[in-house]
Amino acid sequence: MTAPGTEPGNDTPASTPRSSRRVRHWLAGAGVATLAAVLGITLAVRGGATPACAAPPSGNTVHKGKASFYDAGRSGGNCSFPGPPADRLYVALGASQYAGSAACGSFLEVTGPKGKVRVMVMDQCGGCGTSKIDLSTEAFSKIADRSQGIASVTYRAVVNPPLDGGLTFRLKGGASRYWFAVQVGNHGNPLRSVEAKGTSGGFRKAARQSDNYWTIDGGIGPGPFTIRVTDGYGHQATATGVKLVTKQVQRSSVSLVSPATPSSSPSASPPAVSPTPTPTESAAPTATVEALAGPAPLDAPHC
């Protein structure tokens, strides 16, 4: 049983910020380092560091492991979302599957003793290994009894999940004409790349950061911006008219959905699962689909 106010398997109070609750492994002695080098083990002096070989769950691979639960409160987790999804069905992954934020905004189907639940990746779990996930309290309750504390589960990626609305864009506080930083939301599949351009010049590739923002050093001008998004399955879409307005969600009408996936009718649309928007939202940028065809899904590399 987990003590009240603590995370399962963690004696740290749940009120402590998750980023500061990461397990830190202190390695001492040259003998340990030498042994690790012989065994080919990558040593991380900071808990939660991204392993050299890391990738989010994708394709049809079924993973077996354990699930615990926690409550992120109003936080959007390490993915830096404005808040948790409206249904509060989310999950935190270990470093190898969080993959430096590559898993952010994607979805998993988790099966436990009581049934299945679909959850959005929102956080990194510092104490989770390659076979453990940390569900929200609400999600865990749908697949197991909370009294268990930890439950055996299987989970897999949800490819092309149905979503309400299109891609969203949120520029980071401090972004300017000299430093571009954007968060892409409501995309469903793990993202492979984000490119952007201003009113002149060609597209420039943005670098993914561990806080789920994509940045371009030197900036691309004052905007408005055109942003091209590609997911891990090769689906690509472009939005235009994204304004240089920070900390606000800008919504578009385009989504990264495979043509093989039937479109849901408005009456059959599921509840919103994108992060809770900030109080103020800017006018929606225009958006167009450039391509909806790509390679077969790539599973995580074998290491």
C-alpha positions as CSV (number, residue, x, y, z in Angstrom):
1,M,0.0,0.0,0.0
2,T,1.2,3.5,-0.8
3,A,1.3,5.9,2.2
4,P,-1.2,8.7,1.9
5,G,0.1,11.7,0.0
6,T,2.9,9.7,-1.7
7,E,3.4,8.1,-5.1
8,P,3.4,4.3,-5.3
9,G,7.0,3.1,-4.7
10,N,8.1,6.6,-3.7
11,D,8.2,8.1,-0.2
12,T,8.4,11.6,-1.6
13,P,5.3,13.7,-0.8
14,A,3.1,14.0,-3.9
15,S,3.0,17.8,-3.5
16,T,6.7,17.9,-4.4
17,P,7.2,19.0,-8.0
18,R,7.5,15.9,-10.2
19,S,10.7,17.2,-11.9
20,S,12.4,17.4,-8.5
21,R,11.2,13.9,-7.5
22,R,13.2,12.1,-10.1
23,V,15.3,9.3,-8.7
24,R,19.0,10.2,-8.7
25,H,21.5,7.5,-8.9
26,W,24.9,8.4,-7.4
27,L,27.7,6.3,-8.7
28,A,31.0,6.3,-6.8
29,G,34.3,4.7,-7.4
30,A,36.3,4.0,-10.5
31,G,35.5,0.3,-10.2
32,V,31.8,0.9,-10.9
33,A,32.6,3.0,-14.0
34,T,35.0,0.4,-15.3
35,L,32.6,-2.4,-14.8
36,A,29.9,-0.4,-16.6
37,A,32.1,0.3,-19.5
38,V,32.9,-3.4,-19.8
39,L,29.3,-4.3,-19.8
40,G,28.4,-1.6,-22.2
41,I,26.2,0.2,-19.7
42,T,25.5,3.9,-20.2
43,L,25.9,5.7,-16.9
44,A,23.6,8.6,-16.1
45,V,24.5,10.8,-13.3
46,R,21.2,12.5,-13.4
47,G,18.0,10.5,-12.9
48,G,15.6,10.7,-15.9
49,A,18.4,11.3,-18.4
50,T,17.4,10.1,-21.9
51,P,19.1,6.8,-22.7
52,A,21.2,6.6,-25.9
53,C,18.7,4.2,-27.4
54,A,15.2,5.6,-26.7
55,A,11.9,5.7,-28.6
56,P,8.2,6.1,-27.7
57,P,5.9,3.1,-28.0
58,S,4.7,2.8,-31.6
59,G,3.2,0.5,-34.2
60,N,1.7,-2.8,-33.1
61,T,4.2,-3.8,-30.4
62,V,2.6,-4.9,-27.2
63,H,4.5,-4.2,-24.0
64,K,4.1,-6.1,-20.7
65,G,4.9,-4.4,-17.4
66,K,3.6,-2.9,-14.2
67,A,1.5,0.2,-13.6
68,S,1.3,2.4,-10.5
69,F,-0.6,5.7,-10.2
70,Y,-0.1,9.3,-9.2
71,D,-1.9,12.7,-9.3
72,A,-0.3,15.5,-11.3
73,G,-2.9,18.0,-10.0
74,R,-3.2,20.9,-12.4
75,S,0.2,20.4,-13.9
76,G,0.8,19.5,-17.5
77,G,3.8,17.3,-16.5
78,N,7.2,17.2,-18.1
79,C,5.5,17.7,-21.5
80,S,4.8,21.3,-20.4
81,F,1.1,21.1,-21.5
82,P,-1.1,23.9,-20.1
83,G,-2.8,21.3,-18.0
84,P,-3.9,17.7,-17.9
85,P,-6.4,16.4,-20.5
86,A,-10.0,17.2,-19.7
87,D,-10.8,13.5,-18.8
88,R,-7.6,13.3,-16.6
89,L,-6.6,10.1,-18.3
90,Y,-2.8,10.4,-18.7
91,V,0.4,8.5,-18.1
92,A,4.0,9.0,-17.3
93,L,6.7,6.9,-19.0
94,G,10.2,6.0,-18.0
95,A,13.2,7.7,-19.7
96,S,13.6,5.2,-22.5
97,Q,10.0,5.5,-23.7
98,Y,9.6,9.2,-22.8
99,A,12.5,9.6,-25.2
100,G,13.4,13.2,-24.4
101,S,9.7,14.2,-24.9
102,A,9.2,12.3,-28.2
103,A,6.3,10.4,-26.6
104,C,4.5,13.6,-25.5
105,G,0.9,13.9,-26.8
106,S,0.8,10.3,-28.1
107,F,-1.7,7.8,-26.7
108,L,-1.5,4.3,-25.2
109,E,-4.1,1.7,-24.7
110,V,-3.5,0.0,-21.3
111,T,-5.1,-3.3,-20.3
112,G,-5.3,-4.4,-16.7
113,P,-7.2,-6.8,-14.5
114,K,-10.5,-4.8,-14.8
115,G,-10.4,-3.6,-18.4
116,K,-8.8,-1.1,-20.8
117,V,-8.2,2.6,-20.8
118,R,-6.8,5.1,-23.4
119,V,-4.3,7.5,-21.9
120,M,-2.3,10.5,-23.2
121,V,1.4,10.6,-22.5
122,M,1.9,13.7,-20.4
123,D,4.9,13.1,-18.1
124,Q,8.2,11.4,-17.4
125,C,8.5,9.0,-14.5
126,G,11.9,9.2,-13.0
127,G,11.5,6.0,-11.0
128,C,10.1,3.9,-13.9
129,G,12.2,1.4,-15.8
130,T,11.6,0.1,-19.3
131,S,8.6,-2.0,-18.2
132,K,6.8,0.3,-15.7
133,I,4.4,3.1,-16.3
134,D,2.7,5.6,-13.9
135,L,-1.0,6.2,-14.6
136,S,-3.2,9.0,-13.4
137,T,-5.4,7.9,-10.5
138,E,-8.5,8.1,-12.7
139,A,-6.9,5.9,-15.4
140,F,-5.6,3.3,-12.9
141,S,-9.1,3.0,-11.4
142,K,-10.4,1.9,-14.7
143,I,-8.0,-1.0,-15.1
144,A,-7.4,-2.1,-11.5
145,D,-8.4,-1.6,-7.9
146,R,-6.5,1.3,-6.3
147,S,-5.9,-0.9,-3.2
148,Q,-3.5,-3.0,-5.2
149,G,-1.1,0.0,-5.6
150,I,0.6,-1.7,-8.5
151,A,-1.0,-3.9,-11.2
152,S,0.3,-6.1,-14.0
153,V,-0.6,-4.6,-17.4
154,T,0.0,-4.7,-21.1
155,Y,0.0,-1.6,-23.2
156,R,0.4,-0.5,-26.8
157,A,0.4,2.6,-28.9
158,V,-2.8,3.9,-30.3
159,V,-2.1,4.7,-33.9
160,N,-4.1,7.5,-35.5
161,P,-6.3,8.1,-32.4
162,P,-9.6,10.0,-33.0
163,L,-9.3,13.6,-31.6
164,D,-11.5,16.6,-31.3
165,G,-10.2,19.5,-33.4
166,G,-6.9,20.0,-35.2
167,L,-3.3,20.7,-34.3
168,T,-2.6,23.4,-31.7
169,F,0.4,25.6,-31.5
170,R,1.7,27.4,-28.3
171,L,4.7,29.6,-28.4
172,K,6.9,29.5,-25.3
173,G,7.3,32.4,-22.9
174,G,10.4,34.3,-24.1
175,A,9.9,33.4,-27.7
176,S,10.7,36.3,-30.0
177,R,11.7,37.2,-33.6
178,Y,15.2,36.1,-32.5
179,W,14.3,32.8,-30.8
180,F,11.6,30.5,-32.0
181,A,10.1,28.0,-29.6
182,V,6.7,26.3,-30.2
183,Q,4.8,23.4,-28.7
184,V,2.6,21.4,-31.0
185,G,-0.5,19.8,-29.4
186,N,-3.4,17.5,-30.3
187,H,-1.4,15.5,-32.8
188,G,-2.2,12.0,-31.5
189,N,0.8,10.1,-33.0
190,P,4.4,10.8,-31.8
191,L,6.0,13.6,-33.8
192,R,9.1,13.1,-35.9
193,S,9.9,16.6,-36.9
194,V,8.7,20.3,-36.9
195,E,9.8,22.9,-39.4
196,A,8.9,26.5,-39.5
197,K,9.4,29.6,-41.6
198,G,8.6,33.3,-41.3
199,T,7.3,35.6,-44.0
200,S,10.5,35.1,-46.0
201,G,13.0,32.3,-46.5
202,G,12.5,28.6,-46.6
203,F,11.6,26.1,-43.8
204,R,14.1,25.6,-41.0
205,K,14.1,22.5,-38.9
206,A,13.4,22.9,-35.3
207,A,15.2,21.0,-32.5
208,R,13.1,18.9,-30.1
209,Q,13.7,19.8,-26.4
210,S,13.1,17.6,-23.4
211,D,10.3,20.0,-22.2
212,N,8.3,19.2,-25.5
213,Y,9.1,22.5,-27.2
214,W,10.7,22.8,-30.6
215,T,13.2,25.6,-31.0
216,I,15.2,27.4,-33.7
217,D,18.1,29.4,-32.5
218,G,18.4,32.8,-34.1
219,G,14.7,33.0,-34.7
220,I,12.8,33.3,-38.0
221,G,11.4,36.8,-37.7
222,P,8.3,38.4,-36.2
223,G,5.8,36.1,-37.9
224,P,3.2,35.2,-38.8
225,F,4.7,31.7,-39.2
226,T,4.1,28.7,-41.3
227,I,4.7,25.4,-39.4
228,R,5.1,22.0,-41.0
229,V,4.6,19.0,-38.8
230,T,5.5,15.4,-39.5
231,D,4.6,12.4,-37.3
232,G,6.4,9.2,-36.8
233,Y,4.3,7.4,-39.5
234,G,5.1,9.9,-42.2
235,H,1.8,11.9,-42.1
236,Q,2.5,15.6,-42.7
237,A,0.4,18.8,-42.4
238,T,1.1,22.5,-42.6
239,A,-0.4,25.4,-40.8
240,T,-0.1,29.1,-41.8
241,G,-0.8,32.3,-39.9
242,V,0.6,31.2,-36.5
243,K,1.2,34.5,-34.7
244,L,4.0,35.5,-32.4
245,V,1.9,35.4,-29.3
246,T,3.4,33.6,-26.3
247,K,1.7,31.3,-23.8
248,Q,-1.5,31.1,-25.8
249,V,-3.0,28.1,-27.6
250,Q,-3.6,28.8,-31.3
251,R,-5.9,26.2,-32.9
252,S,-5.9,25.0,-36.5
253,S,-8.3,22.8,-38.5
254,V,-5.8,20.3,-39.7
255,S,-4.9,17.0,-38.1
256,L,-2.4,14.2,-38.7
257,V,-4.7,11.3,-39.5
258,S,-4.1,8.4,-41.8
259,P,-6.5,8.2,-44.8
260,A,-7.2,4.6,-43.8
261,T,-8.9,5.9,-40.6
262,P,-12.5,6.7,-41.2
263,S,-13.5,10.2,-40.1
264,S,-15.8,10.3,-37.1
265,S,-19.1,12.1,-37.4
266,P,-19.6,15.0,-35.0
267,S,-22.1,13.0,-33.0
268,A,-19.6,10.2,-32.6
269,S,-16.7,12.3,-31.6
270,P,-15.0,11.4,-28.3
271,P,-14.6,13.9,-25.4
272,A,-11.8,16.3,-25.9
273,V,-8.4,14.8,-24.9
274,S,-6.1,17.7,-25.8
275,P,-4.5,19.6,-23.0
276,T,-6.7,22.1,-21.2
277,P,-6.3,25.4,-23.0
278,T,-5.1,28.5,-21.4
279,P,-7.8,31.1,-20.5
280,T,-7.0,33.2,-23.5
281,E,-6.8,31.7,-27.0
282,S,-5.8,33.5,-30.1
283,A,-7.6,33.3,-33.4
284,A,-7.1,30.0,-35.2
285,P,-4.4,29.9,-37.9
286,T,-5.3,28.6,-41.3
287,A,-4.0,25.1,-42.0
288,T,-3.7,22.8,-44.9
289,V,-2.8,19.1,-45.2
290,E,0.2,18.7,-47.4
291,A,0.4,14.9,-47.4
292,L,-1.2,12.0,-45.7
293,A,0.9,9.1,-46.8
294,G,4.0,7.7,-45.3
295,P,6.1,4.7,-44.4
296,A,5.1,1.9,-42.2
297,P,5.4,2.6,-38.4
298,L,8.9,2.2,-37.0
299,D,9.2,0.2,-33.8
300,A,11.6,1.2,-31.1
301,P,15.2,0.4,-32.0
302,H,16.6,-2.9,-30.6
303,C,19.4,-2.1,-28.2
